[in-house]
């Protein structure tokens, strides 16, 4: 997937929440988007849940249109 999106990666990372990185996977010979946060950074479990929801929505919103473009172009 990221190979098809490689030309869009800088813009994708810029539109995602702060702290998101695009880097080589530690598991395979691939690239991955990574975001790390410590639970101690949040005031409560509700704050963690709100952050997860907001972050997942941001990923969906940023990637949806680009993946649709890749699917249309067959790349």
DSSP file (Angstrom, degrees, kcal/mol; ACC not computed):
  #  RESIDUE AA STRUCTURE BP1 BP2  ACC     N-H-->O    O-->H-N    N-H-->O    O-->H-N    TCO  KAPPA ALPHA  PHI   PSI    X-CA   Y-CA   Z-CA
    1    1 A X     >        0   0    0      0, 0.0     4,-1.1     0, 0.0     3,-0.3   0.000 360.0 360.0 360.0 -46.0    0.0    0.0    0.0
    2    2 A X  H  >  +     0   0    0      1,-0.2     4,-0.6     2,-0.2     7,-0.2   0.815 360.0  61.5 -68.1 -27.8    2.7    2.5    0.9
    3    3 A X  H >4 S+     0   0    0      1,-0.2     3,-0.8     2,-0.2    -1,-0.2   0.923 105.9  46.8 -60.7 -42.1    4.6    1.8   -2.3
    4    4 A X  H 34 S+     0   0    0     -3,-0.3     3,-0.2     1,-0.2    -1,-0.2   0.762 118.5  42.4 -69.4 -24.6    1.5    3.1   -4.2
    5    5 A X  H >X S+     0   0    0     -4,-1.1     3,-2.6     1,-0.2     4,-0.8   0.358  78.4 113.3-101.1   4.4    1.3    6.1   -1.9
    6    6 A X  G X< S+     0   0    0     -3,-0.8     3,-0.6    -4,-0.6     4,-0.3   0.798  75.4  53.3 -53.7 -34.4    5.0    6.9   -1.7
    7    7 A X  G 34 S+     0   0    0     -3,-0.2    -1,-0.3    -4,-0.2     4,-0.2   0.700 112.0  47.0 -72.1 -17.1    4.7   10.2   -3.6
    8    8 A X  G <> S+     0   0    0     -3,-2.6     4,-2.6     1,-0.1     3,-0.3   0.509  82.0  99.6 -99.5  -7.1    2.0   11.3   -1.1
    9    9 A X  H <X S+     0   0    0     -4,-0.8     4,-2.8    -3,-0.6     5,-0.3   0.877  79.9  50.8 -55.4 -48.1    3.9   10.3    2.2
   10   10 A X  H  > S+     0   0    0     -4,-0.3     4,-2.0     1,-0.2    -1,-0.2   0.922 115.1  43.9 -57.9 -42.0    5.2   13.8    3.1
   11   11 A X  H  > S+     0   0    0     -3,-0.3     4,-1.5    -4,-0.2    -1,-0.2   0.889 113.0  52.4 -68.6 -38.4    1.7   15.3    2.7
   12   12 A X  H  X S+     0   0    0     -4,-2.6     4,-1.1     1,-0.2     3,-0.4   0.953 111.2  45.7 -61.6 -50.2    0.1   12.4    4.6
   13   13 A X  H >< S+     0   0    0     -4,-2.8     3,-0.5     1,-0.2    -1,-0.2   0.886 110.4  54.8 -61.2 -39.5    2.4   12.7    7.6
   14   14 A X  H 3< S+     0   0    0     -4,-2.0    -1,-0.2    -5,-0.3    -2,-0.2   0.818 109.9  47.1 -64.3 -30.2    1.9   16.5    7.6
   15   15 A X  H 3< S+     0   0    0     -4,-1.5    -1,-0.2    -3,-0.4    -2,-0.2   0.630  99.0  84.3 -87.6 -14.2   -1.9   16.0    7.8
   16   16 A X  S << S-     0   0    0     -4,-1.1     3,-0.1    -3,-0.5     4,-0.1  -0.393  95.6 -74.4 -84.9 166.2   -1.8   13.4   10.6
   17   17 A X    >   -     0   0    0     38,-0.2     3,-1.6     1,-0.1    -1,-0.2  -0.118  63.8 -81.2 -57.3 155.7   -1.6   14.2   14.3
   18   18 A X  T 3  S+     0   0    0      1,-0.2    -1,-0.1    -3,-0.1     3,-0.1  -0.251 115.3  35.6 -55.7 141.9    1.7   15.4   15.8
   19   19 A X  T 3  S+     0   0    0      1,-0.3    17,-0.4    -3,-0.1     2,-0.3   0.301  78.5 134.9  96.1  -9.0    4.2   12.6   16.5
   20   20 A X    <   -     0   0    0     -3,-1.6     2,-0.4    -7,-0.2    -1,-0.3  -0.576  33.6-171.3 -74.9 134.0    3.3   10.4   13.5
   21   21 A X  E     -A   34   0A   0     13,-2.9    13,-3.2    -2,-0.3     2,-0.6  -0.946  22.6-144.9-125.8 147.6    6.4    9.0   11.8
   22   22 A X  E     +A   33   0A   0     -2,-0.4     2,-0.3    11,-0.2    11,-0.2  -0.962  45.2 143.6-108.3 114.2    6.8    7.1    8.5
   23   23 A X  E     -A   32   0A   0      9,-2.6     9,-2.7    -2,-0.6    -2,-0.0  -0.938  54.1 -71.2-149.1 166.5    9.7    4.7    9.1
   24   24 A X  E     -A   31   0A   0     -2,-0.3     7,-0.3     7,-0.2     2,-0.1  -0.327  54.9-111.5 -61.2 142.1   11.0    1.3    8.3
   25   25 A X        -     0   0    0      5,-3.7     5,-0.2     3,-0.2    -1,-0.1  -0.455  11.9-145.9 -70.2 145.5    9.1   -1.5   10.0
   26   26 A X  S    S+     0   0    0     -2,-0.1    -1,-0.1     1,-0.1     3,-0.1   0.528  97.2  49.3 -87.0  -6.6   11.0   -3.4   12.7
   27   27 A X  S    S+     0   0    0      1,-0.2     2,-0.2     3,-0.1    -1,-0.1   0.841 119.3   6.6 -99.4 -42.3    9.2   -6.6   11.7
   28   28 A X  S    S-     0   0    0      2,-0.1     2,-1.9     0, 0.0    -3,-0.2  -0.770  85.9 -85.4-135.5 176.6    9.5   -6.8    7.9
   29   29 A X  S    S+     0   0    0     -2,-0.2     2,-0.3    -5,-0.1    -3,-0.1  -0.439  93.8  96.5 -85.4  63.4   11.2   -5.2    5.0
   30   30 A X  S    S-     0   0    0     -2,-1.9    -5,-3.7    -5,-0.2     2,-0.3  -0.845  72.3-110.7-139.6 173.3    8.4   -2.6    4.7
   31   31 A X  E     -A   24   0A   0     -7,-0.3     2,-0.3    -2,-0.3    -7,-0.2  -0.784  33.2-174.0-107.2 156.8    7.6    0.9    5.8
   32   32 A X  E     -A   23   0A   0     -9,-2.7    -9,-2.6    -2,-0.3     2,-0.5  -0.987  28.5-118.2-148.6 154.8    5.0    1.9    8.4
   33   33 A X  E     -A   22   0A   0     -2,-0.3     2,-0.4   -11,-0.2   -11,-0.2  -0.849  39.0-171.9 -92.1 130.6    3.2    4.8    9.9
   34   34 A X  E     +A   21   0A   0    -13,-3.2   -13,-2.9    -2,-0.5     2,-0.4  -0.971  17.8 177.8-129.1 138.4    3.9    4.9   13.7
   35   35 A X        -     0   0    0     -2,-0.4     2,-0.4   -15,-0.2   -15,-0.1  -0.974  10.4-170.2-137.5 127.1    2.5    7.0   16.5
   36   36 A X        +     0   0    0    -17,-0.4     2,-0.3    -2,-0.4    -2,-0.0  -0.954  10.5 166.2-119.9 133.2    3.6    6.5   20.1
   37   37 A X        -     0   0    0     -2,-0.4     2,-0.4     0, 0.0    -2,-0.0  -0.990  30.0-128.0-138.9 147.9    2.1    8.0   23.2
   38   38 A X    >   -     0   0    0     -2,-0.3     3,-2.1     1,-0.1     4,-0.2  -0.774  16.2-132.2 -94.7 139.9    2.5    7.1   26.9
   39   39 A X  G >  S+     0   0    0     -2,-0.4     3,-2.0     1,-0.3    -1,-0.1   0.844 106.6  67.7 -57.7 -32.3   -0.6    6.5   29.0
   40   40 A X  G 3  S+     0   0    0      1,-0.3    -1,-0.3     3,-0.0     0, 0.0   0.646  86.3  69.8 -65.0 -13.4    1.0    8.8   31.6
   41   41 A X  G <  S+     0   0    0     -3,-2.1     2,-0.3     2,-0.0    -1,-0.3   0.608  90.8  75.5 -76.8 -11.1    0.6   11.7   29.1
   42   42 A X  S <  S-     0   0    0     -3,-2.0     3,-0.1    -4,-0.2     6,-0.0  -0.777  73.7-141.6-108.7 147.4   -3.2   11.5   29.6
   43   43 A X  S    S-     0   0    0     -2,-0.3     2,-0.3     1,-0.1    -1,-0.1   0.738  80.7  -6.8 -75.7 -23.8   -5.2   12.8   32.6
   44   44 A X  S  > S-     0   0    0      1,-0.1     4,-1.7    -5,-0.1    -1,-0.1  -0.969  73.0 -95.4-161.3 170.1   -7.7    9.8   32.5
   45   45 A X  H  > S+     0   0    0     -2,-0.3     4,-2.6     1,-0.2     5,-0.2   0.857 123.2  57.5 -63.2 -34.7   -8.8    6.7   30.7
   46   46 A X  H  > S+     0   0    0      1,-0.2     4,-2.5     2,-0.2    -1,-0.2   0.887 104.2  51.4 -62.9 -37.8  -11.5    8.9   29.0
   47   47 A X  H  > S+     0   0    0      2,-0.2     4,-2.2     1,-0.2    -1,-0.2   0.883 109.4  50.4 -66.4 -38.1   -8.8   11.2   27.7
   48   48 A X  H  X S+     0   0    0     -4,-1.7     4,-2.6     2,-0.2    -2,-0.2   0.947 111.6  47.8 -63.2 -48.1   -6.9    8.1   26.3
   49   49 A X  H  X S+     0   0    0     -4,-2.6     4,-2.5     1,-0.2    -2,-0.2   0.906 111.2  50.5 -60.4 -42.4  -10.1    6.9   24.6
   50   50 A X  H  X S+     0   0    0     -4,-2.5     4,-2.6     1,-0.2    -1,-0.2   0.906 111.2  49.0 -62.6 -41.5  -10.8   10.4   23.2
   51   51 A X  H  X S+     0   0    0     -4,-2.2     4,-2.9     2,-0.2     5,-0.2   0.918 110.7  50.1 -64.5 -43.5   -7.3   10.6   21.8
   52   52 A X  H  X S+     0   0    0     -4,-2.6     4,-2.8     2,-0.2     5,-0.3   0.935 112.8  46.9 -60.8 -46.4   -7.6    7.1   20.2
   53   53 A X  H  X S+     0   0    0     -4,-2.5     4,-2.3     1,-0.2    -2,-0.2   0.938 114.7  46.1 -60.4 -48.3  -10.9    8.0   18.5
   54   54 A X  H  X S+     0   0    0     -4,-2.6     4,-1.9    -5,-0.2    -2,-0.2   0.903 114.7  47.7 -62.0 -42.4   -9.6   11.4   17.3
   55   55 A X  H  X S+     0   0    0     -4,-2.9     4,-2.3     2,-0.2    -2,-0.2   0.914 111.8  48.3 -68.4 -44.0   -6.4    9.8   16.0
   56   56 A X  H  X S+     0   0    0     -4,-2.8     4,-2.5    -5,-0.2    -1,-0.2   0.895 111.4  51.2 -64.5 -38.9   -8.1    6.9   14.2
   57   57 A X  H  X S+     0   0    0     -4,-2.3     4,-2.7    -5,-0.3    -1,-0.2   0.896 108.4  52.3 -62.9 -39.4  -10.5    9.3   12.6
   58   58 A X  H  X S+     0   0    0     -4,-1.9     4,-2.5     2,-0.2     5,-0.2   0.927 109.9  48.2 -62.8 -44.5   -7.6   11.5   11.4
   59   59 A X  H  X S+     0   0    0     -4,-2.3     4,-2.6     2,-0.2     5,-0.3   0.938 113.0  48.3 -60.1 -46.7   -5.9    8.4    9.8
   60   60 A X  H  X S+     0   0    0     -4,-2.5     4,-2.3     1,-0.2    -2,-0.2   0.925 113.7  46.6 -60.4 -45.6   -9.2    7.4    8.1
   61   61 A X  H  X S+     0   0    0     -4,-2.7     4,-0.7     1,-0.2    -1,-0.2   0.886 116.1  44.2 -65.7 -39.7   -9.8   10.9    6.8
   62   62 A X  H  X S+     0   0    0     -4,-2.5     4,-0.6    -5,-0.2    -2,-0.2   0.889 121.4  37.4 -73.6 -39.8   -6.3   11.4    5.5
   63   63 A X  H  X S+     0   0    0     -4,-2.6     4,-2.9    -5,-0.2     5,-0.3   0.783  99.1  76.1 -85.7 -27.6   -5.9    8.0    3.9
   64   64 A X  H  X S+     0   0    0     -4,-2.3     4,-2.1    -5,-0.3     5,-0.2   0.919  99.6  40.4 -53.2 -54.2   -9.5    7.5    2.5
   65   65 A X  H  X S+     0   0    0     -4,-0.7     4,-1.9     1,-0.2    -1,-0.2   0.876 116.8  49.7 -67.3 -36.4   -9.2    9.8   -0.5
   66   66 A X  H  X S+     0   0    0     -4,-0.6     4,-2.1     2,-0.2    -1,-0.2   0.895 111.2  48.1 -70.4 -38.7   -5.6    8.8   -1.4
   67   67 A X  H  X S+     0   0    0     -4,-2.9     4,-2.5     2,-0.2    -2,-0.2   0.872 109.4  53.7 -68.6 -35.5   -6.5    5.1   -1.2
   68   68 A X  H  X S+     0   0    0     -4,-2.1     4,-2.4    -5,-0.3    -1,-0.2   0.904 108.4  50.5 -62.8 -40.1   -9.5    5.7   -3.4
   69   69 A X  H  X S+     0   0    0     -4,-1.9     4,-2.3     2,-0.2    -2,-0.2   0.915 110.5  48.7 -63.1 -44.0   -7.2    7.4   -5.9
   70   70 A X  H  X>S+     0   0    0     -4,-2.1     5,-1.5     1,-0.2     4,-1.0   0.914 111.4  50.2 -62.4 -42.9   -4.8    4.4   -5.9
   71   71 A X  H  <5S+     0   0    0     -4,-2.5     3,-0.3     1,-0.2    -2,-0.2   0.898 111.4  48.3 -63.5 -40.9   -7.7    2.0   -6.4
   72   72 A X  H  <5S+     0   0    0     -4,-2.4    -1,-0.2     1,-0.2    -2,-0.2   0.886 114.9  44.8 -66.1 -38.6   -9.1    4.0   -9.3
   73   73 A X  H  <5S-     0   0    0     -4,-2.3    -1,-0.2    -5,-0.2    -2,-0.2   0.572 105.5-128.8 -84.2  -8.7   -5.7    4.2  -11.0
   74   74 A X  T  <5       0   0    0     -4,-1.0    -3,-0.2    -3,-0.3    -4,-0.1   0.720 360.0 360.0  70.2  20.9   -4.9    0.6  -10.4
   75   75 A X      <       0   0    0     -5,-1.5    -4,-0.2    -6,-0.2    -5,-0.1   0.433 360.0 360.0 -99.6 360.0   -1.6    1.3   -8.8
